[in-house]
Amino acid sequence: MLSTREIKQRIRSVTSIKQITRAMEMVAASRLKKVESRVQASRAYADKMRQVLSHLVASPSLGSANPCFVDKSADNPVIKVVLITADKGLCGAYNNNVIQSLVRFTREHTGKTIKLILIGKKGNYYFSKRAVVIEKYFPDNVEKIGYAQVKELTSQLISGYEAGEFGQLYVFFTKFQSVLRFVPTGLRLMPIEKGAFESKEKIQGEHIFEPSADLILNRLFPKYIETQIYQCILESLTSEFAARRTAMIAATKNAGEVIEDLVRTYNKARQEVITKELLEVVSGAEALIKA
């Protein structure tokens, strides 16, 4: 059994850990509130763009051979995947869940060549030790990646797709649904599935597009991909902070329970020491009386 001194040292150590986890919980909650407002605003923009695209796709004047919808996967075995993870740990199973969803995807496409574009240090740390092709890695913190970098990446991806460098483009991220629920998600960005823009609302009348539906779609297509990738980054950031907050709440609670157990153990050990000392005093007094 541990001595009372060792137990007191453990209580002090766990108390320090509890203070740290509590501080990290408060920081995560503050950052979550800021990013959550950004992701809500971004969703409104993305939804409006999706609505415009749904009208374009439904237009009978849109060319059926538009390159945005041409599936090249049958002729091109290369699939590019943008993976978004966190830069740090201590956020529960957040990183592992999205990484494992991509691992399952690669197993389902064993006949394809998967090329990764990694955003986040945890994804790079995991796949750099595996036999996969890492085409690009963003060393910057995920939180510091701005729209300009996303726009540059999108331009490279669209040029590569049109040049036939790959047949499909996916993005794997964690979709934020609530503070307690965030789901690892895989989304295909290229080629666009026409069914992805089917609107539940019936379009009233026929829309007239100037100069034409095809030209407008060619201009909107890069913006759509940029918006989707940037939205995925914001969704992942929000999920990360929510996961870290939840993990730190659980860690703080567990630390409190450990402290309670250690205090009980300390009181029990201290009581045993006192009882032992009393027995020694009584035994000594009885020995003196008998002598």
Kinemage of the C-alpha trace (Angstrom):
@kinemage 1
@onewidth
@group {chain A} dominant
@subgroup {mainchain}
@vectorlist {calphas} color= white
{ca met a 1} P 0.000 0.000 0.000
{ca leu a 2} L 1.199 3.521 -0.764
{ca ser a 3} L 2.388 5.738 2.046
{ca thr a 4} L 0.430 8.864 3.020
{ca arg a 5} L 3.188 11.027 1.529
{ca glu a 6} L 2.966 9.260 -1.845
{ca ile a 7} L -0.825 9.524 -1.844
{ca lys a 8} L -0.643 13.279 -1.136
{ca gln a 9} L 1.793 13.684 -4.036
{ca arg a 10} L -0.641 11.878 -6.341
{ca ile a 11} L -3.520 14.065 -5.161
{ca arg a 12} L -1.483 17.180 -5.970
{ca ser a 13} L -0.570 15.791 -9.420
{ca val a 14} L -4.148 14.878 -10.334
{ca thr a 15} L -5.378 18.259 -9.042
{ca ser a 16} L -2.917 20.000 -11.380
{ca ile a 17} L -4.131 17.867 -14.293
{ca lys a 18} L -7.730 18.735 -13.421
{ca gln a 19} L -6.914 22.449 -13.495
{ca ile a 20} L -5.262 22.059 -16.921
{ca thr a 21} L -8.168 20.093 -18.427
{ca arg a 22} L -10.627 22.618 -17.022
{ca ala a 23} L -8.690 25.478 -18.624
{ca met a 24} L -8.511 23.595 -21.948
{ca glu a 25} L -12.262 23.013 -21.790
{ca met a 26} L -12.896 26.746 -21.382
{ca val a 27} L -10.536 27.605 -24.262
{ca ala a 28} L -12.181 25.026 -26.539
{ca ala a 29} L -15.650 26.346 -25.638
{ca ser a 30} L -14.592 29.908 -26.484
{ca arg a 31} L -13.052 28.934 -29.832
{ca leu a 32} L -16.030 26.705 -30.631
{ca lys a 33} L -18.402 29.642 -30.248
{ca lys a 34} L -16.375 31.757 -32.690
{ca val a 35} L -15.985 29.060 -35.359
{ca glu a 36} L -19.606 27.933 -35.045
{ca ser a 37} L -20.803 31.389 -36.103
{ca arg a 38} L -18.478 31.223 -39.140
{ca val a 39} L -19.706 27.791 -40.194
{ca gln a 40} L -23.346 28.874 -39.913
{ca ala a 41} L -22.668 31.915 -42.127
{ca ser a 42} L -20.770 29.760 -44.625
{ca arg a 43} L -23.628 27.264 -44.776
{ca ala a 44} L -26.024 30.014 -45.820
{ca tyr a 45} L -23.715 30.964 -48.718
{ca ala a 46} L -23.214 27.316 -49.729
{ca asp a 47} L -26.960 26.635 -49.635
{ca lys a 48} L -27.666 29.630 -51.867
{ca met a 49} L -25.056 28.496 -54.382
{ca arg a 50} L -26.526 25.003 -54.337
{ca gln a 51} L -29.950 26.507 -55.039
{ca val a 52} L -28.608 28.412 -58.068
{ca leu a 53} L -26.861 25.294 -59.346
{ca ser a 54} L -30.037 23.253 -58.921
{ca his a 55} L -31.800 25.702 -61.256
{ca leu a 56} L -28.940 25.455 -63.738
{ca val a 57} L -28.899 21.650 -63.682
{ca ala a 58} L -32.664 21.536 -64.177
{ca ser a 59} L -32.436 23.827 -67.191
{ca pro a 60} L -33.184 22.038 -70.488
{ca ser a 61} L -30.713 24.361 -72.231
{ca leu a 62} L -27.761 22.950 -70.265
{ca gly a 63} L -25.439 20.841 -72.397
{ca ser a 64} L -25.406 17.158 -71.452
{ca ala a 65} L -21.680 16.858 -72.170
{ca asn a 66} L -20.635 19.568 -69.747
{ca pro a 67} L -17.167 18.599 -68.398
{ca cys a 68} L -18.390 19.137 -64.831
{ca phe a 69} L -20.552 16.034 -65.104
{ca val a 70} L -18.339 13.785 -67.245
{ca asp a 71} L -17.295 10.742 -65.200
{ca lys a 72} L -13.724 9.766 -66.117
{ca ser a 73} L -13.333 7.092 -63.439
{ca ala a 74} L -13.777 4.232 -65.911
{ca asp a 75} L -10.779 5.376 -67.990
{ca asn a 76} L -8.686 6.918 -65.191
{ca pro a 77} L -7.884 4.793 -62.091
{ca val a 78} L -6.508 7.726 -60.064
{ca ile a 79} L -8.607 9.144 -57.232
{ca lys a 80} L -7.535 12.288 -55.411
{ca val a 81} L -8.647 12.693 -51.816
{ca val a 82} L -8.492 15.819 -49.668
{ca leu a 83} L -8.310 14.745 -46.011
{ca ile a 84} L -8.965 17.267 -43.229
{ca thr a 85} L -7.814 16.402 -39.704
{ca ala a 86} L -6.647 18.333 -36.645
{ca asp a 87} L -3.156 19.574 -35.826
{ca lys a 88} L -3.357 18.397 -32.206
{ca gly a 89} L -4.761 15.548 -30.187
{ca leu a 90} L -6.716 15.573 -26.903
{ca cys a 91} L -10.001 15.670 -28.813
{ca gly a 92} L -11.275 12.141 -28.281
{ca ala a 93} L -11.745 9.954 -31.344
{ca tyr a 94} L -12.133 12.925 -33.703
{ca asn a 95} L -8.958 12.309 -35.736
{ca asn a 96} L -9.167 8.527 -35.652
{ca asn a 97} L -12.762 8.444 -36.911
{ca val a 98} L -12.142 10.497 -40.055
{ca ile a 99} L -8.835 8.709 -40.756
{ca gln a 100} L -10.473 5.291 -40.445
{ca ser a 101} L -13.288 6.348 -42.775
{ca leu a 102} L -10.628 7.117 -45.404
{ca val a 103} L -8.866 3.813 -44.667
{ca arg a 104} L -12.124 1.964 -45.351
{ca phe a 105} L -12.532 3.954 -48.557
{ca thr a 106} L -9.073 2.892 -49.770
{ca arg a 107} L -9.873 -0.754 -49.008
{ca glu a 108} L -13.070 -0.497 -51.033
{ca his a 109} L -11.075 0.901 -53.991
{ca thr a 110} L -8.105 -1.464 -54.009
{ca gly a 111} L -7.936 -1.390 -57.812
{ca lys a 112} L -7.530 2.401 -57.817
{ca thr a 113} L -4.543 4.659 -57.127
{ca ile a 114} L -5.292 6.947 -54.188
{ca lys a 115} L -3.399 10.251 -54.032
{ca leu a 116} L -3.778 12.250 -50.841
{ca ile a 117} L -3.881 15.996 -50.211
{ca leu a 118} L -3.529 16.388 -46.460
{ca ile a 119} L -4.747 19.291 -44.342
{ca gly a 120} L -3.830 18.792 -40.682
{ca lys a 121} L -0.776 17.332 -38.967
{ca lys a 122} L -2.518 14.258 -37.561
{ca gly a 123} L -3.466 12.978 -41.003
{ca asn a 124} L 0.053 13.573 -42.289
{ca tyr a 125} L 1.561 11.815 -39.241
{ca tyr a 126} L -0.632 8.750 -39.849
{ca phe a 127} L -0.304 8.344 -43.615
{ca ser a 128} L 3.373 9.321 -43.846
{ca lys a 129} L 4.094 5.932 -42.234
{ca arg a 130} L 1.868 4.015 -44.663
{ca ala a 131} L 2.310 2.925 -48.260
{ca val a 132} L 0.184 5.671 -49.787
{ca val a 133} L 0.913 8.533 -52.173
{ca ile a 134} L 0.919 11.916 -50.432
{ca glu a 135} L 0.762 14.448 -53.248
{ca lys a 136} L 0.469 17.585 -51.135
{ca tyr a 137} L 0.573 18.503 -47.456
{ca phe a 138} L -0.368 21.835 -45.902
{ca pro a 139} L 2.077 22.424 -43.009
{ca asp a 140} L 0.126 25.480 -41.793
{ca asn a 141} L -2.311 25.148 -38.930
{ca val a 142} L -5.779 24.240 -40.172
{ca glu a 143} L -7.212 27.304 -38.437
{ca lys a 144} L -4.874 29.589 -40.421
{ca ile a 145} L -5.744 28.205 -43.860
{ca gly a 146} L -7.617 30.999 -45.629
{ca tyr a 147} L -9.854 31.205 -48.651
{ca ala a 148} L -6.940 32.306 -50.862
{ca gln a 149} L -5.126 29.000 -50.252
{ca val a 150} L -8.326 27.062 -50.909
{ca lys a 151} L -8.839 28.982 -54.156
{ca glu a 152} L -5.297 28.143 -55.313
{ca leu a 153} L -5.775 24.475 -54.441
{ca thr a 154} L -9.111 24.381 -56.275
{ca ser a 155} L -7.566 25.889 -59.397
{ca gln a 156} L -4.886 23.181 -59.405
{ca leu a 157} L -7.449 20.434 -58.874
{ca ile a 158} L -9.757 21.610 -61.652
{ca ser a 159} L -6.822 21.972 -64.078
{ca gly a 160} L -5.632 18.484 -63.173
{ca tyr a 161} L -9.103 17.021 -63.656
{ca glu a 162} L -9.531 18.642 -67.048
{ca ala a 163} L -6.063 17.450 -68.059
{ca gly a 164} L -6.971 13.869 -67.095
{ca glu a 165} L -4.569 13.564 -64.154
{ca phe a 166} L -7.270 11.879 -62.055
{ca gly a 167} L -10.780 10.560 -62.544
{ca gln a 168} L -12.470 11.503 -59.264
{ca leu a 169} L -12.050 13.947 -56.396
{ca tyr a 170} L -13.230 13.294 -52.851
{ca val a 171} L -12.963 15.258 -49.630
{ca phe a 172} L -13.030 13.536 -46.234
{ca phe a 173} L -13.928 15.722 -43.281
{ca thr a 174} L -15.979 15.754 -40.088
{ca lys a 175} L -19.437 17.290 -40.468
{ca phe a 176} L -20.614 19.315 -37.487
{ca gln a 177} L -24.213 18.586 -36.513
{ca ser a 178} L -24.327 19.641 -32.863
{ca val a 179} L -22.025 20.174 -29.896
{ca leu a 180} L -22.312 16.472 -29.086
{ca arg a 181} L -22.594 15.043 -32.589
{ca phe a 182} L -20.071 15.268 -35.452
{ca val a 183} L -19.940 12.702 -38.218
{ca pro a 184} L -16.931 11.715 -40.396
{ca thr a 185} L -18.063 12.224 -43.981
{ca gly a 186} L -16.770 11.475 -47.472
{ca leu a 187} L -18.019 13.777 -50.242
{ca arg a 188} L -17.419 13.438 -53.977
{ca leu a 189} L -16.695 16.798 -55.587
{ca met a 190} L -15.707 15.788 -59.115
{ca pro a 191} L -17.367 14.763 -61.280
{ca ile a 192} L -20.533 16.426 -60.021
{ca glu a 193} L -23.509 14.138 -59.580
{ca lys a 194} L -26.591 15.747 -61.054
{ca gly a 195} L -28.673 14.152 -58.330
{ca ala a 196} L -26.757 16.186 -55.749
{ca phe a 197} L -28.544 19.358 -56.883
{ca glu a 198} L -32.055 18.012 -57.048
{ca ser a 199} L -34.249 20.497 -55.238
{ca lys a 200} L -37.273 19.437 -53.166
{ca glu a 201} L -38.979 22.683 -54.099
{ca lys a 202} L -40.730 22.797 -57.447
{ca ile a 203} L -39.273 25.411 -59.763
{ca gln a 204} L -41.938 27.874 -60.781
{ca gly a 205} L -41.824 28.638 -64.493
{ca glu a 206} L -38.781 28.473 -66.763
{ca his a 207} L -35.583 30.375 -65.962
{ca ile a 208} L -33.854 32.353 -68.699
{ca phe a 209} L -30.069 32.425 -68.374
{ca glu a 210} L -27.824 35.056 -69.912
{ca pro a 211} L -25.428 34.540 -71.618
{ca ser a 212} L -26.207 30.778 -71.330
{ca ala a 213} L -26.615 28.051 -68.730
{ca asp a 214} L -23.357 26.367 -69.817
{ca leu a 215} L -21.261 29.549 -69.537
{ca ile a 216} L -22.739 30.416 -66.152
{ca leu a 217} L -22.066 26.888 -64.901
{ca asn a 218} L -18.457 27.080 -66.135
{ca arg a 219} L -17.997 30.247 -64.070
{ca leu a 220} L -19.817 28.898 -61.001
{ca phe a 221} L -18.180 25.471 -61.009
{ca pro a 222} L -14.797 26.629 -59.575
{ca lys a 223} L -16.619 28.773 -56.998
{ca tyr a 224} L -18.698 25.766 -56.005
{ca ile a 225} L -15.618 23.570 -55.435
{ca glu a 226} L -13.887 26.374 -53.499
{ca thr a 227} L -16.949 26.858 -51.329
{ca gln a 228} L -17.298 23.143 -50.661
{ca ile a 229} L -13.662 22.654 -49.605
{ca tyr a 230} L -13.668 25.769 -47.439
{ca gln a 231} L -16.974 24.717 -45.899
{ca cys a 232} L -15.492 21.295 -45.103
{ca ile a 233} L -12.536 22.970 -43.349
{ca leu a 234} L -14.892 25.078 -41.215
{ca glu a 235} L -17.065 22.042 -40.441
{ca ser a 236} L -13.967 20.088 -39.365
{ca leu a 237} L -12.663 22.948 -37.207
{ca thr a 238} L -15.996 23.300 -35.441
{ca ser a 239} L -16.165 19.538 -34.880
{ca glu a 240} L -12.596 19.532 -33.544
{ca phe a 241} L -13.298 22.193 -30.912
{ca ala a 242} L -16.562 20.516 -29.942
{ca ala a 243} L -14.788 17.154 -29.613
{ca arg a 244} L -11.976 18.703 -27.564
{ca arg a 245} L -14.460 20.439 -25.276
{ca thr a 246} L -16.333 17.159 -24.730
{ca ala a 247} L -13.081 15.268 -24.100
{ca met a 248} L -11.866 17.860 -21.602
{ca ile a 249} L -15.193 17.823 -19.750
{ca ala a 250} L -14.885 14.047 -19.415
{ca ala a 251} L -11.217 14.328 -18.367
{ca thr a 252} L -12.055 16.942 -15.703
{ca lys a 253} L -14.853 14.755 -14.360
{ca asn a 254} L -12.596 11.683 -14.275
{ca ala a 255} L -9.866 13.656 -12.501
{ca gly a 256} L -12.388 14.705 -9.843
{ca glu a 257} L -13.404 11.082 -9.306
{ca val a 258} L -9.765 10.003 -9.034
{ca ile a 259} L -9.121 12.739 -6.455
{ca glu a 260} L -12.099 11.557 -4.404
{ca asp a 261} L -10.788 7.965 -4.470
{ca leu a 262} L -7.297 9.132 -3.492
{ca val a 263} L -8.662 11.224 -0.603
{ca arg a 264} L -10.553 8.199 0.723
{ca thr a 265} L -7.433 6.073 0.361
{ca tyr a 266} L -5.384 8.769 2.135
{ca asn a 267} L -7.863 8.988 5.020
{ca lys a 268} L -7.908 5.219 5.341
{ca ala a 269} L -4.081 5.008 5.330
{ca arg a 270} L -3.853 7.851 7.857
{ca gln a 271} L -6.401 6.129 10.087
{ca glu a 272} L -4.404 2.894 9.948
{ca val a 273} L -1.223 4.763 10.920
{ca ile a 274} L -2.964 6.424 13.868
{ca thr a 275} L -4.507 3.113 14.974
{ca lys a 276} L -1.122 1.417 14.773
{ca glu a 277} L 0.502 4.163 16.846
{ca leu a 278} L -2.245 3.912 19.491
{ca leu a 279} L -1.805 0.158 19.685
{ca glu a 280} L 1.920 0.615 20.174
{ca val a 281} L 1.321 3.146 22.976
{ca val a 282} L -1.227 0.882 24.701
{ca ser a 283} L 1.032 -2.155 24.330
{ca gly a 284} L 3.975 -0.183 25.775
{ca ala a 285} L 1.873 1.028 28.732
{ca glu a 286} L 0.689 -2.517 29.485
{ca ala a 287} L 4.270 -3.777 29.323
{ca leu a 288} L 5.329 -1.090 31.820
{ca ile a 289} L 2.487 -1.981 34.217
{ca lys a 290} L 3.354 -5.680 34.098
{ca ala a 291} L 7.024 -4.883 34.649
